[in-house]
Amino acid sequence: MTKELIEFSGVLPIYKKTGISSLDVSRELKKKFKVDKIGHLGTLDPLAEGVLPILINKATRVAQFVDNYSKRYSAVMKFGIETDSEDITGEIISEHDWNHITRELFAEKIVDFIGDIEQTPSKFSAIKINGKEAYKIARAGEDVDVPSRIVKIEKITISNWSMPFVSIDVLCSKGTYIRSLVRDIARKLDSGATIHSLIRTESASIQLKDSVLITDINTKNDLQKHLIPISKIIPYKIYSCKQIEYEYLLHGRQFKVTIPQGTYQIEYSSTILGVISVKNDGVVEVLSRF
């Protein structure tokens, strides 16, 4: 039976389970449905679970406009050990005392991680080195040199305290690796820790409660029912253009508008057409066409 081409576009809020990669999820959906274009926002390591926004068709063009959203994670740290993978699936490489760590001391030390910080991601992360995921290189037994980067931690809160396990909720910028954050927090406390479990609870403004398991998406109707419109995740106001402006847009002609300078989604007849930048003189620059 020939699959029907999926022509509609949007963002599918998948709940990725542990043990599979983000690419596995995209491939599975591609296998189930005849989708012209498919992608995802914010790669999750195989250990991690949670919100994975899947981009369907025209939605694959919005990544550049939504990738700066903050992300939220719920992580369980296990004190007393460090592993080579910086999570519970790895080999133990060192053991550490944790009896000196109090909740008050922990709360005092995590303040040092708020704001812009330099972070070196784990070699078992999904960051790409020369086009290949670091964790695949590391698991093949090869050396991995992962460069450090500047990330932003907006908030860290303690959600549960039951040593040697500590649960934290983290609000952070894209590109932040929570397993590396856990490693660095523990070292700041003169101890060691590894990730016991990790859940991404928010990505691109999509909440955990709004996500759905891939096993629940079996038909075209299932897919369409759970799709979030592109306009809902792009963080810009909508400008509804006139017919003449729509025609100019279609034919690549320059035009002006009488709205404040800034970046907008542009729509015509309730259909989002793309993202535009309005200059201070009203001239419209098209940043992306959907």
C-alpha positions as CSV (number, residue, x, y, z in Angstrom):
1,M,0.0,0.0,0.0
2,T,1.5,3.3,-1.1
3,K,1.9,5.9,1.7
4,E,0.0,9.2,1.2
5,L,2.3,12.2,0.9
6,I,2.1,14.4,4.1
7,E,1.7,17.9,2.7
8,F,0.8,19.8,5.8
9,S,3.4,21.5,8.0
10,G,3.9,22.1,11.7
11,V,5.8,21.1,14.8
12,L,5.2,17.6,16.3
13,P,5.9,17.7,20.1
14,I,7.4,14.2,20.6
15,Y,8.3,12.8,24.1
16,K,11.6,11.0,23.3
17,K,12.2,8.1,25.6
18,T,15.6,6.9,26.7
19,G,17.7,4.5,24.7
20,I,17.1,6.1,21.3
21,S,18.7,9.1,19.6
22,S,16.9,12.2,18.3
23,L,17.8,11.1,14.8
24,D,16.2,7.7,15.5
25,V,12.9,9.5,16.2
26,S,13.0,11.5,12.9
27,R,13.9,8.3,11.0
28,E,11.0,6.4,12.5
29,L,8.5,9.1,11.6
30,K,10.0,9.2,8.1
31,K,9.5,5.5,7.9
32,K,5.9,5.6,9.1
33,F,4.8,8.5,6.9
34,K,5.7,9.9,3.5
35,V,7.1,13.2,4.7
36,D,8.9,15.4,2.2
37,K,11.1,17.2,4.9
38,I,11.7,16.4,8.5
39,G,14.0,17.6,11.2
40,H,14.2,18.3,15.0
41,L,15.1,21.0,17.4
42,G,17.7,20.6,20.1
43,T,19.3,17.1,20.0
44,L,18.8,14.9,23.1
45,D,21.4,12.3,24.0
46,P,20.2,8.7,24.1
47,L,20.3,8.8,27.9
48,A,18.0,11.8,28.1
49,E,14.3,11.8,27.6
50,G,11.6,14.5,27.2
51,V,10.5,17.2,24.8
52,L,11.8,16.8,21.3
53,P,10.1,19.2,18.8
54,I,9.9,17.5,15.4
55,L,9.8,19.8,12.4
56,I,7.5,18.7,9.5
57,N,7.9,20.0,6.0
58,K,7.9,23.9,5.9
59,A,8.5,23.9,9.7
60,T,12.1,22.8,8.9
61,R,12.8,26.4,7.9
62,V,12.0,27.9,11.3
63,A,15.0,26.4,13.3
64,Q,17.0,29.6,12.9
65,F,14.2,31.6,14.5
66,V,13.4,29.4,17.5
67,D,16.8,27.9,18.5
68,N,17.5,30.7,20.9
69,Y,14.6,29.7,23.2
70,S,15.7,28.8,26.7
71,K,15.3,25.1,27.6
72,R,14.3,23.5,30.9
73,Y,15.6,20.3,32.3
74,S,15.0,18.1,35.4
75,A,18.1,16.2,36.4
76,V,18.9,13.7,39.1
77,M,22.5,13.8,40.3
78,K,24.1,10.9,42.0
79,F,27.0,11.9,44.3
80,G,29.9,9.7,45.1
81,I,31.1,8.6,41.7
82,E,32.3,10.0,38.4
83,T,31.9,8.0,35.2
84,D,33.6,8.2,31.8
85,S,30.3,9.1,30.2
86,E,29.3,11.5,33.0
87,D,26.0,9.5,33.4
88,I,25.0,6.4,35.1
89,T,25.5,4.2,32.0
90,G,29.2,4.7,32.0
91,E,32.2,3.1,33.7
92,I,33.1,4.4,37.1
93,I,36.4,6.2,36.9
94,S,36.6,7.7,40.4
95,E,34.8,7.6,43.8
96,H,34.3,10.6,46.1
97,D,33.1,11.4,49.6
98,W,29.8,13.4,49.8
99,N,29.1,13.4,53.5
100,H,30.3,17.0,53.9
101,I,27.7,18.3,51.4
102,T,24.7,19.9,53.0
103,R,21.7,21.4,51.2
104,E,22.8,24.9,52.4
105,L,26.3,24.4,51.0
106,F,24.9,23.1,47.7
107,A,22.6,26.1,47.4
108,E,25.5,28.4,48.1
109,K,27.8,26.9,45.5
110,I,25.3,26.7,42.6
111,V,25.1,30.5,42.6
112,D,28.5,30.5,40.9
113,F,27.0,28.8,37.9
114,I,24.3,31.4,37.3
115,G,24.9,33.6,34.3
116,D,27.4,33.2,31.4
117,I,29.7,30.3,32.1
118,E,32.4,28.4,30.2
119,Q,31.6,24.8,29.8
120,T,33.3,21.8,28.2
121,P,30.7,19.3,27.0
122,S,31.1,15.6,27.7
123,K,32.8,13.5,25.1
124,F,29.7,11.3,25.3
125,S,27.4,14.2,24.3
126,A,25.6,14.6,21.0
127,I,27.8,17.5,20.0
128,K,29.2,17.0,16.5
129,I,32.9,16.8,15.9
130,N,33.8,16.9,12.2
131,G,30.2,16.0,11.3
132,K,29.9,13.0,13.7
133,E,28.3,12.8,17.2
134,A,31.0,12.9,19.9
135,Y,29.4,9.9,21.8
136,K,29.7,7.7,18.7
137,I,33.4,8.5,18.4
138,A,33.9,8.0,22.2
139,R,32.1,4.6,22.2
140,A,34.2,3.5,19.3
141,G,37.2,3.9,21.6
142,E,38.7,6.9,19.8
143,D,40.0,10.1,21.4
144,V,37.5,13.0,21.4
145,D,38.6,16.6,21.8
146,V,35.5,18.6,22.6
147,P,36.0,22.4,22.6
148,S,34.6,24.5,25.5
149,R,31.9,27.1,24.8
150,I,30.1,29.9,26.7
151,V,26.5,29.0,27.8
152,K,24.0,30.8,30.0
153,I,22.4,29.3,33.1
154,E,19.4,31.4,34.0
155,K,18.2,29.4,37.0
156,I,19.0,26.3,39.1
157,T,16.7,25.1,41.8
158,I,16.7,22.1,44.1
159,S,13.6,20.1,43.7
160,N,14.5,17.1,45.9
161,W,17.2,16.3,48.4
162,S,17.9,12.7,49.3
163,M,21.7,12.3,49.4
164,P,23.5,10.8,47.6
165,F,20.8,11.8,45.1
166,V,19.9,15.5,44.4
167,S,17.2,16.6,41.9
168,I,17.7,20.0,40.2
169,D,15.6,21.9,37.7
170,V,17.7,24.0,35.3
171,L,16.6,26.8,33.0
172,C,19.4,27.4,30.4
173,S,20.4,28.5,27.0
174,K,20.8,26.3,23.9
175,G,24.0,24.4,23.8
176,T,24.1,23.7,27.6
177,Y,25.1,20.2,28.6
178,I,23.5,19.2,31.9
179,R,25.8,16.3,32.5
180,S,28.7,18.7,32.3
181,L,27.0,21.1,34.6
182,V,26.4,18.3,37.1
183,R,30.1,17.3,36.9
184,D,31.3,20.9,37.5
185,I,28.9,21.5,40.4
186,A,30.1,18.4,42.2
187,R,33.7,19.3,41.7
188,K,33.0,22.8,43.1
189,L,31.7,20.9,46.2
190,D,35.0,18.9,46.4
191,S,33.2,15.8,45.3
192,G,32.1,13.9,42.3
193,A,28.7,13.2,40.7
194,T,27.1,11.8,37.6
195,I,23.7,12.1,35.9
196,H,21.3,9.4,37.1
197,S,18.4,10.6,34.9
198,L,17.7,13.6,32.7
199,I,14.4,14.9,31.4
200,R,14.0,18.0,29.1
201,T,10.8,19.5,30.3
202,E,10.6,22.5,27.9
203,S,12.0,23.3,24.4
204,A,10.9,26.0,21.9
205,S,8.1,27.0,24.4
206,I,6.7,23.4,24.2
207,Q,5.9,22.0,27.6
208,L,6.3,18.4,28.7
209,K,2.6,18.0,29.2
210,D,2.0,18.8,25.5
211,S,4.3,16.2,24.2
212,V,3.2,12.7,22.8
213,L,5.0,9.4,22.5
214,I,6.0,8.3,19.0
215,T,4.2,5.1,19.5
216,D,0.9,7.1,19.7
217,I,1.5,8.5,16.2
218,N,0.3,5.8,13.8
219,T,-1.9,7.5,11.3
220,K,-1.9,10.7,9.3
221,N,-4.8,11.9,11.5
222,D,-2.7,11.2,14.6
223,L,0.1,13.3,13.2
224,Q,-2.1,16.1,12.1
225,K,-4.1,16.2,15.4
226,H,-0.9,16.8,17.5
227,L,0.8,19.3,15.1
228,I,1.5,22.7,16.5
229,P,1.2,25.5,13.9
230,I,4.5,27.1,12.9
231,S,3.3,30.5,14.1
232,K,2.9,29.3,17.7
233,I,6.6,28.6,18.2
234,I,8.2,31.6,16.4
235,P,8.7,34.4,18.9
236,Y,7.6,37.3,16.7
237,K,4.4,39.2,16.3
238,I,2.3,38.5,13.2
239,Y,1.9,41.2,10.5
240,S,-1.1,40.6,8.2
241,C,-0.2,41.9,4.8
242,K,-2.4,43.4,2.2
243,Q,-3.1,41.7,-1.2
244,I,-0.7,44.0,-3.1
245,E,2.0,43.3,-0.5
246,Y,1.4,39.6,-0.8
247,E,1.9,39.9,-4.6
248,Y,5.1,41.8,-4.1
249,L,6.3,39.1,-1.7
250,L,5.5,36.4,-4.2
251,H,7.4,38.1,-7.0
252,G,10.4,39.1,-4.9
253,R,9.6,42.9,-5.2
254,Q,10.6,45.3,-2.5
255,F,7.9,47.1,-0.6
256,K,7.4,49.2,2.5
257,V,5.1,48.9,5.5
258,T,3.9,51.3,8.2
259,I,4.8,49.3,11.3
260,P,7.6,49.7,13.8
261,Q,11.1,48.5,13.0
262,G,11.7,44.9,14.0
263,T,11.2,41.2,13.1
264,Y,7.8,39.8,12.3
265,Q,6.0,36.8,11.0
266,I,4.1,37.8,7.8
267,E,0.8,36.2,6.9
268,Y,-1.9,36.6,4.3
269,S,-5.4,35.2,4.5
270,S,-4.5,33.5,7.8
271,T,-1.5,31.6,6.3
272,I,2.0,32.3,7.6
273,L,4.2,33.1,4.6
274,G,7.6,33.6,6.4
275,V,9.6,35.9,8.6
276,I,10.5,39.5,7.7
277,S,12.7,42.3,9.0
278,V,11.3,45.8,8.9
279,K,13.9,48.5,8.7
280,N,13.6,51.9,10.3
281,D,12.4,53.4,7.0
282,G,9.7,50.7,6.6
283,V,11.5,48.7,4.0
284,V,10.8,45.0,4.3
285,E,13.6,42.4,4.1
286,V,12.5,38.8,3.7
287,L,14.5,36.6,6.1
288,S,12.7,33.3,5.2
289,R,9.9,32.2,3.0
290,F,7.7,29.3,4.2
